[in-house]
Amino acid sequence: MTDFTHVSFRTGMVLVAFGMMLVTVSCSTAQLGAGMIGRVGKYDYSPSVIQSGNVRQFWWCGLAQNPTRSSQTTDAILYESVDLTTGETEGPLTVLAETAGAWDSVYLCNPKVIGGSFDNPLGDGQSFQYAMYYVASSDGITNNIGVAFSQDGINWKKYPQPVIRKSSENGYGVGQPAVYNSDHKAAILMFYEDSNPTTHHVAATSNDGVHFTVQGTLTTNGLNPDNPEPTWGDMAYDPTSGYWYAVYNSPTRDPTTTGREAERGSYGVTLYKIPNDSLLTGSTPWQELHTIDTNITGYESNHLAAFVRDPNGNINIGAYPTLDIYITVTNPQPSWDASPANVAKGARPDSWDIAPVQWAPGNPLMELRRYYNGTSHVATTGLVSASGGFTLVSSLGHIYEGPQQGATVPFYACKNGSKDYFVSLDKACEGQRILGKNGYGYAQPDKSLNLVAVYRCSTKQGHFVSLDSKCEGETTDELLGYVLP
């Protein structure tokens, strides 16, 4: 595997801030909400984002007409750019689609774009500034990874054959590439998913952006065991710290919790980091940093995220050391009292859009707050529906966004039916609908930390969380654990 420069490690973590990106978008996307990318009424997902100076370029997969086959409307790659200073935009434009009769004739999707200097990769004497790695198939079932090249990010020429081929005729094949340029020219490090025999992630290198050699399989050491075969959206490198960052998808919800409506996208993504020299060996495990999910964003699905990177794949851009991330969500947010079936119906792919989030290092604690609207209680570190009439009752204390400092007990945010929000220690939310993860508390008291106990309580109408062991005269269900004051 290519070895990158190692320098001193700067650490620290803080809460995700949702929807805080100061991005002005064109009239084509203004209806979607501040900073969102996409089109109303059509699916848009799986982004790739590069920032050069103040210009942010987006490529993503969406429903569009094939520019070379007007009769074909299916998966295609779209493009839009935004000048963060002036607000000037270009697009959305359809820039790549299937080629009839070729290996990529069906479901061309999942772009990842990298900058560089690609000299004569197509054998026609031309050089290019961008390479786009994408996923497609000829049968609509088993996928390969191909590449196209461009000078401007809009007009692309395809390499005629896959550059990463499926390892089996069974299953999904290979997909979800994430790419890095190690020499600012054409030395590409690619990470990708392989579904054979089970989902795992592979590292491969190339000196010309076309011919790849597999270097090994990425470690799973440190990934949350509650999600044993996670898929992902992206990886990016921080040359300042020598760490890789990755955003893995959470599982999809069990249909028994969504009114038997199967949801296509996962309910969240989890942000991890790992030192470069441990990526294949696992000598230092992945560190879980934060989960971005329905509990945090209010959107039903949150999946296939992408980092804002510089043209070479480094994460040191934009608001760094705050990380800018774009995540595929189901838009709009459901009503606070929507039924599980109605929420799941609204989470179909034609509601997918791309929304900005941020994660900043330096403050890993989140406040667990209790809200009430006269009907329902909500205890959360995340978003409370603005339409629900909730008011703040009290602060219950503080918990960590990832397991650390002895805090290893996850507090899950759950919902029973339409109005009963509750906190659980069960990763499956006791058979009810999972909203996500509030954070991590302690299993045992620690006088040196002045920890306080939190309890789950119940009434005839629902549940709430309290610091009172007698649940304020209601029924005490269980001791959830301990939190910082």
HELIX and SHEET records of a PDB file:
HELIX    1   1 ALA A   30  LEU A   32  5                                   3    
HELIX    2   2 PRO A  255  THR A  257  5                                   3    
HELIX    3   3 ASN A  276  SER A  278  5                                   3    
HELIX    4   4 THR A  294  THR A  297  1                                   4    
HELIX    5   5 PRO A  340  LYS A  345  1                                   6    
HELIX    6   6 PRO A  349  SER A  351  5                                   3    
HELIX    7   7 ALA A  386  GLY A  388  5                                   3    
HELIX    8   8 CYS A  429  GLY A  431  5                                   3    
HELIX    9   9 LYS A  447  LEU A  449  5                                   3    
HELIX   10  10 CYS A  471  GLY A  473  5                                   3    
SHEET    1   A 2 MET A  13  VAL A  14  0                                        
SHEET    2   A 2 GLY A 362  ASN A 363  1                                        
SHEET    1   B 8 VAL A  16  PHE A  18  0                                        
SHEET    2   B 8 TRP A 352  TRP A 359 -1                                        
SHEET    3   B 8 LEU A 323  THR A 330 -1                                        
SHEET    4   B 8 ASN A 302  ARG A 309 -1                                        
SHEET    5   B 8 ASP A  44  SER A  52  1                                        
SHEET    6   B 8 VAL A  55  ASN A  66 -1                                        
SHEET    7   B 8 ARG A  69  ASP A  83 -1                                        
SHEET    8   B 8 THR A  89  LEU A  96 -1                                        
SHEET    1   C 4 VAL A 106  ASP A 119  0                                        
SHEET    2   C 4 SER A 127  SER A 137 -1                                        
SHEET    3   C 4 ASN A 144  SER A 150 -1                                        
SHEET    4   C 4 TRP A 156  LYS A 158 -1                                        
SHEET    1   D 4 VAL A 174  ASN A 181  0                                        
SHEET    2   D 4 ILE A 188  ASP A 194 -1                                        
SHEET    3   D 4 HIS A 200  SER A 206 -1                                        
SHEET    4   D 4 PHE A 212  THR A 217 -1                                        
SHEET    1   E 4 TRP A 232  ASP A 238  0                                        
SHEET    2   E 4 TYR A 243  ASN A 249 -1                                        
SHEET    3   E 4 GLY A 268  PRO A 275 -1                                        
SHEET    4   E 4 GLN A 287  ASP A 293 -1                                        
SHEET    1   F 3 HIS A 377  THR A 380  0                                        
SHEET    2   F 3 LEU A 365  TYR A 372 -1                                        
SHEET    3   F 3 THR A 391  TYR A 400 -1                                        
SHEET    1   G 3 ASP A 420  SER A 424  0                                        
SHEET    2   G 3 VAL A 409  ASN A 416 -1                                        
SHEET    3   G 3 ARG A 433  GLY A 441 -1                                        
SHEET    1   H 3 HIS A 463  SER A 466  0                                        
SHEET    2   H 3 VAL A 452  SER A 458 -1                                        
SHEET    3   H 3 THR A 475  VAL A 483 -1                                        
END                                                                             
